[in-house]
Amino acid sequence: MRWLVKLIYFKLMGWKVVGNTTMSMDTIKKAVLIAVPHTSWHDFFVGIFLRKIVGIKANFVGKKELFIFPFGYFFRALGGAALDRTSGQNKVQAIAKLFNDREEFRLALAPEGTRKKVEKWKTGFYYIAKEANVPIIMFTLDFGRKQNKISEPFYPTDNMEADFKFMHDFFKGVVGKVPRYS
């Protein structure tokens, strides 16, 4: 299956992977993976291809109601984890607990929180990484250059402003599938 994904990604789509291409499931067991810019449903497929090419399993969280029969098995097989979203729950702590309860967990998400253009990213991913004491790994969804650039693992510091500047700089000049939302 991996050869087919590589054929589609590299030859048919004309994409490439740059940056931290040596990342594997053996080297990074736990991390928050952030993908920017998230401008289209196409991003999902590029992400699925990328995780197969790099050889890393990525996870996501979804409301617990998604994980009941008959779809629960399917979502878990894709790497999903159920999250109780009832009011009064501290979602950052609940997701950090998922990291603590598992030997391997890599949470993939888009910090924009939407496919539309935003002025500011949501901050939950940052607090999750700090609470779980795991690195943030950034990867681009650059349709302009047809590439996924992967960062080295980055551990958030106590200087949120400097950390966000560092992360924003990594994504500078990246163009999403829908450029006006980049």
C-alpha positions in Angstrom: 0.0 0.0 0.0 2.9 2.4 0.8 4.2 2.1 -2.7 0.8 3.2 -4.1 0.6 6.2 -1.8 4.2 7.2 -2.8 3.3 6.8 -6.5 0.2 9.1 -6.1 1.9 11.6 -3.8 5.3 12.0 -5.6 4.6 11.1 -9.2 0.9 11.9 -9.9 0.5 14.9 -7.5 4.1 16.1 -7.9 4.6 16.7 -4.1 7.7 16.4 -2.0 8.6 16.2 1.7 11.3 18.5 3.0 12.8 19.3 6.4 12.7 16.7 9.2 12.3 13.7 6.9 13.9 11.2 9.3 11.1 11.5 11.8 9.6 8.0 12.4 7.4 6.1 14.8 10.5 4.9 16.6 11.9 8.4 17.3 8.8 10.4 18.3 6.2 8.4 20.3 4.2 11.4 21.5 3.7 14.9 20.0 1.2 17.5 19.0 1.4 17.8 15.2 0.1 21.0 13.7 -0.8 21.5 10.1 -1.0 25.0 8.5 -2.7 26.4 6.6 -5.9 24.4 6.8 -7.9 25.8 3.9 -9.6 22.9 2.2 -10.9 19.3 2.7 -8.0 18.3 0.4 -5.7 18.9 3.4 -7.0 15.7 5.0 -5.9 13.5 2.1 -2.5 15.2 1.8 -2.1 14.5 5.6 -3.1 10.9 5.2 -0.6 10.5 2.3 2.1 12.2 4.4 1.7 10.0 7.4 2.0 6.9 5.3 5.1 8.2 3.5 6.8 9.3 6.6 5.7 6.1 8.4 4.1 7.7 11.4 0.7 7.1 12.9 -1.2 10.2 13.7 -4.2 10.5 16.0 -7.1 12.9 16.4 -9.8 13.5 19.0 -13.5 13.6 18.3 -16.6 13.9 20.4 -17.4 10.6 22.2 -20.7 10.2 20.3 -18.7 9.5 17.1 -17.2 6.4 18.7 -20.3 4.3 19.1 -21.5 1.5 16.9 -21.2 1.3 13.9 -18.6 4.0 13.3 -16.5 3.6 16.5 -14.3 0.9 15.1 -13.6 2.8 11.9 -12.7 6.1 13.8 -10.4 4.2 16.2 -8.7 2.4 13.3 -7.9 5.8 11.8 -6.3 6.9 15.0 -9.3 8.5 16.7 -9.7 8.9 20.4 -13.0 9.8 22.1 -13.3 13.0 24.0 -16.1 13.9 26.5 -17.1 17.4 25.5 -19.8 18.0 28.1 -19.6 21.3 29.8 -17.4 21.6 32.9 -14.7 19.4 31.4 -11.2 20.8 31.1 -10.4 19.7 27.6 -6.7 20.5 27.8 -6.3 18.2 30.8 -8.5 15.5 29.3 -6.4 15.4 26.1 -3.2 15.6 28.1 -4.5 12.5 30.0 -4.8 10.7 26.6 -1.0 11.2 26.2 -0.3 10.0 29.7 -2.5 6.9 29.3 -1.0 5.7 26.0 2.5 4.5 25.1 2.1 6.2 21.7 0.0 9.2 20.8 0.5 11.9 18.2 -2.3 14.4 18.1 -2.8 16.1 14.7 -4.8 19.3 14.3 -5.0 22.6 12.6 -4.4 25.5 15.0 -6.7 27.8 13.0 -9.7 25.8 14.1 -11.4 26.4 10.7 -10.7 26.3 7.0 -11.3 30.0 6.7 -8.6 32.7 7.1 -8.0 33.7 10.8 -6.0 36.5 12.4 -5.1 34.4 15.4 -4.6 30.7 16.0 -6.5 28.9 18.8 -4.1 28.2 21.7 -5.4 24.8 22.9 -2.7 22.8 21.0 0.0 24.8 22.8 -1.4 24.2 26.3 -2.0 20.5 25.5 1.7 20.2 24.5 2.8 22.0 27.7 0.4 20.0 29.9 1.4 16.6 28.4 5.1 17.7 28.2 5.4 16.7 24.5 6.9 18.5 21.6 5.1 20.3 18.8 6.0 19.2 15.3 4.9 21.6 12.6 4.2 20.6 9.0 3.1 22.7 6.1 0.2 22.1 3.7 2.0 24.2 1.0 0.0 23.8 -2.3 2.0 26.7 -3.8 5.3 24.7 -3.7 3.5 21.3 -3.6 5.4 20.3 -0.5 5.1 19.3 3.1 7.8 20.8 5.2 8.3 19.1 8.6 9.9 20.8 11.5 12.2 19.4 14.2 10.4 18.7 17.5 9.8 22.0 19.4 9.1 22.0 23.1 7.0 25.1 24.2 8.7 27.3 26.7 7.2 29.7 29.2 7.4 32.5 26.7 4.2 32.0 24.7 4.7 35.2 22.6 8.2 34.1 21.4 7.0 30.5 20.8 4.1 31.6 18.6 6.4 34.0 16.7 8.8 31.0 16.1 5.9 28.8 14.9 4.4 31.5 12.7 7.8 32.1 11.1 8.0 28.4 10.2 4.8 28.8 8.1 5.7 32.2 6.6 5.0 32.2 2.8 3.1 28.9 2.8 0.1 28.9 0.4 -2.9 26.7 1.1 -5.2 25.0 -1.4 -7.5 28.0 -1.2 -4.9 30.9 -1.3 -7.3 33.6 0.0 -7.7 31.6 3.3 -3.9 31.3 3.8 
